[in-house]
Amino acid sequence: QVQLVESGGGLVQPGGSLRLSCVVSGSMSEVEGVRWYRHVAGERRDFVAYIDRESTARNYAVSVKGRFTISRDNAKNAVYLQMTGLKPEDTGVYYCNADIASTLVWGQGTLVTVSS
């Protein structure tokens, strides 16, 4: 069974940068679109970014457009979220999900805290 494992979270000051990774355990050839979501306790899980299978289409939430970049390296079985100009409101647990063989698979999440 294909699994997703996120990493790269941590504590960063406002204005700082982080790069999150979502590594696929299994064949990347089965992975279609991949998305990043952010969740804050007590709130809904919000969409952050999307990339399609061939990296030809990307979408971003309005709140992160121009600051975050999603990318994909199929040879490394990984999808990345480069985050720059981080703000306190970017704080939350970041999850990746992917369409794999007609199933939506979620990772376990990685915590990002933006604070001075």
C-alpha positions as YAML, in Angstrom:
chain: A
units: angstrom
residues:
- id: 1
  name: GLN
  ca: [0.00, 0.00, 0.00]
- id: 2
  name: VAL
  ca: [1.35, 3.40, -0.97]
- id: 3
  name: GLN
  ca: [1.94, 5.77, 1.95]
- id: 4
  name: LEU
  ca: [2.84, 9.46, 2.21]
- id: 5
  name: VAL
  ca: [5.33, 10.78, 4.78]
- id: 6
  name: GLU
  ca: [5.72, 14.50, 5.39]
- id: 7
  name: SER
  ca: [8.79, 16.16, 6.93]
- id: 8
  name: GLY
  ca: [10.52, 19.51, 7.15]
- id: 9
  name: GLY
  ca: [8.33, 21.30, 9.65]
- id: 10
  name: GLY
  ca: [9.67, 23.26, 12.58]
- id: 11
  name: LEU
  ca: [9.82, 26.59, 14.34]
- id: 12
  name: VAL
  ca: [10.71, 29.60, 12.21]
- id: 13
  name: GLN
  ca: [10.60, 33.36, 12.74]
- id: 14
  name: PRO
  ca: [8.26, 35.56, 10.72]
- id: 15
  name: GLY
  ca: [9.78, 36.25, 7.32]
- id: 16
  name: GLY
  ca: [11.68, 32.99, 7.37]
- id: 17
  name: SER
  ca: [11.56, 29.99, 5.04]
- id: 18
  name: LEU
  ca: [10.98, 26.27, 5.25]
- id: 19
  name: ARG
  ca: [10.79, 23.47, 2.72]
- id: 20
  name: LEU
  ca: [8.34, 20.67, 3.39]
- id: 21
  name: SER
  ca: [8.71, 17.27, 1.77]
- id: 22
  name: CYS
  ca: [6.09, 14.64, 1.02]
- id: 23
  name: VAL
  ca: [7.75, 11.34, 0.20]
- id: 24
  name: VAL
  ca: [5.83, 8.52, -1.43]
- id: 25
  name: SER
  ca: [6.62, 4.99, -0.30]
- id: 26
  name: GLY
  ca: [5.84, 2.98, -3.37]
- id: 27
  name: SER
  ca: [5.64, 3.66, -7.06]
- id: 28
  name: MET
  ca: [5.33, 7.31, -7.99]
- id: 29
  name: SER
  ca: [3.81, 6.17, -11.28]
- id: 30
  name: GLU
  ca: [0.55, 5.50, -9.43]
- id: 31
  name: VAL
  ca: [0.40, 9.02, -7.98]
- id: 32
  name: GLU
  ca: [-1.75, 11.56, -9.80]
- id: 33
  name: GLY
  ca: [-2.37, 15.03, -8.33]
- id: 34
  name: VAL
  ca: [-0.82, 15.95, -4.98]
- id: 35
  name: ARG
  ca: [-2.05, 18.63, -2.61]
- id: 36
  name: TRP
  ca: [-0.88, 20.33, 0.55]
- id: 37
  name: TYR
  ca: [-3.35, 21.31, 3.26]
- id: 38
  name: ARG
  ca: [-2.93, 23.21, 6.53]
- id: 39
  name: HIS
  ca: [-4.85, 22.46, 9.70]
- id: 40
  name: VAL
  ca: [-5.15, 24.57, 12.83]
- id: 41
  name: ALA
  ca: [-6.75, 22.99, 15.87]
- id: 42
  name: GLY
  ca: [-10.43, 23.79, 16.06]
- id: 43
  name: GLU
  ca: [-10.61, 24.89, 12.44]
- id: 44
  name: ARG
  ca: [-11.19, 23.15, 9.14]
- id: 45
  name: ARG
  ca: [-8.35, 21.78, 7.06]
- id: 46
  name: ASP
  ca: [-7.55, 24.42, 4.42]
- id: 47
  name: PHE
  ca: [-6.20, 23.87, 0.92]
- id: 48
  name: VAL
  ca: [-2.74, 25.33, 0.33]
- id: 49
  name: ALA
  ca: [-1.39, 24.09, -3.02]
- id: 50
  name: TYR
  ca: [-1.84, 21.51, -5.78]
- id: 51
  name: ILE
  ca: [0.37, 20.01, -8.47]
- id: 52
  name: ASP
  ca: [-0.64, 17.58, -11.18]
- id: 53
  name: ARG
  ca: [1.09, 14.40, -12.31]
- id: 54
  name: GLU
  ca: [3.42, 16.00, -14.87]
- id: 55
  name: SER
  ca: [3.93, 19.32, -13.04]
- id: 56
  name: THR
  ca: [2.08, 21.12, -15.81]
- id: 57
  name: ALA
  ca: [-0.62, 22.56, -13.56]
- id: 58
  name: ARG
  ca: [-0.26, 24.22, -10.15]
- id: 59
  name: ASN
  ca: [-2.83, 25.97, -7.98]
- id: 60
  name: TYR
  ca: [-2.39, 27.95, -4.78]
- id: 61
  name: ALA
  ca: [-4.58, 29.36, -2.09]
- id: 62
  name: VAL
  ca: [-4.84, 33.13, -2.37]
- id: 63
  name: SER
  ca: [-3.19, 33.54, 1.03]
- id: 64
  name: VAL
  ca: [0.05, 31.84, -0.07]
- id: 65
  name: LYS
  ca: [0.29, 32.79, -3.75]
- id: 66
  name: GLY
  ca: [3.63, 34.43, -4.48]
- id: 67
  name: ARG
  ca: [5.18, 33.10, -1.26]
- id: 68
  name: PHE
  ca: [4.84, 29.30, -1.55]
- id: 69
  name: THR
  ca: [5.96, 27.08, -4.42]
- id: 70
  name: ILE
  ca: [4.92, 23.47, -4.95]
- id: 71
  name: SER
  ca: [7.15, 21.19, -6.98]
- id: 72
  name: ARG
  ca: [7.52, 17.52, -7.72]
- id: 73
  name: ASP
  ca: [10.43, 15.19, -8.42]
- id: 74
  name: ASN
  ca: [9.01, 11.90, -9.65]
- id: 75
  name: ALA
  ca: [12.49, 10.35, -9.76]
- id: 76
  name: LYS
  ca: [12.82, 10.94, -6.02]
- id: 77
  name: ASN
  ca: [9.24, 10.00, -5.20]
- id: 78
  name: ALA
  ca: [8.75, 13.40, -3.61]
- id: 79
  name: VAL
  ca: [6.63, 16.52, -3.68]
- id: 80
  name: TYR
  ca: [7.90, 19.68, -2.04]
- id: 81
  name: LEU
  ca: [6.38, 22.86, -0.66]
- id: 82
  name: GLN
  ca: [8.88, 25.72, -0.53]
- id: 83
  name: MET
  ca: [7.56, 28.35, 1.87]
- id: 84
  name: THR
  ca: [9.05, 31.84, 2.02]
- id: 85
  name: GLY
  ca: [7.99, 35.05, 3.72]
- id: 86
  name: LEU
  ca: [6.33, 33.02, 6.44]
- id: 87
  name: LYS
  ca: [3.71, 34.70, 8.62]
- id: 88
  name: PRO
  ca: [2.28, 33.71, 12.00]
- id: 89
  name: GLU
  ca: [-0.99, 32.82, 10.27]
- id: 90
  name: ASP
  ca: [0.87, 30.14, 8.29]
- id: 91
  name: THR
  ca: [1.21, 28.17, 11.52]
- id: 92
  name: GLY
  ca: [-0.43, 24.75, 11.52]
- id: 93
  name: VAL
  ca: [0.00, 21.09, 10.73]
- id: 94
  name: TYR
  ca: [0.70, 20.62, 7.04]
- id: 95
  name: TYR
  ca: [-0.59, 17.49, 5.35]
- id: 96
  name: CYS
  ca: [-0.06, 16.22, 1.84]
- id: 97
  name: ASN
  ca: [-2.61, 14.08, 0.04]
- id: 98
  name: ALA
  ca: [-2.53, 12.33, -3.28]
- id: 99
  name: ASP
  ca: [-4.84, 10.61, -5.73]
- id: 100
  name: ILE
  ca: [-3.48, 7.08, -5.93]
- id: 101
  name: ALA
  ca: [-5.33, 4.40, -7.87]
- id: 102
  name: SER
  ca: [-8.66, 6.21, -7.43]
- id: 103
  name: THR
  ca: [-8.07, 6.55, -3.69]
- id: 104
  name: LEU
  ca: [-7.27, 9.71, -1.75]
- id: 105
  name: VAL
  ca: [-4.31, 9.00, 0.53]
- id: 106
  name: TRP
  ca: [-3.21, 11.33, 3.36]
- id: 107
  name: GLY
  ca: [0.08, 11.63, 5.18]
- id: 108
  name: GLN
  ca: [0.45, 12.04, 8.96]
- id: 109
  name: GLY
  ca: [1.35, 15.74, 8.85]
- id: 110
  name: THR
  ca: [4.26, 17.94, 9.89]
- id: 111
  name: LEU
  ca: [3.97, 20.91, 12.27]
- id: 112
  name: VAL
  ca: [5.01, 24.39, 11.18]
- id: 113
  name: THR
  ca: [5.16, 27.13, 13.80]
- id: 114
  name: VAL
  ca: [5.86, 30.71, 12.76]
- id: 115
  name: SER
  ca: [6.64, 32.81, 15.81]
- id: 116
  name: SER
  ca: [9.17, 35.27, 17.13]
...
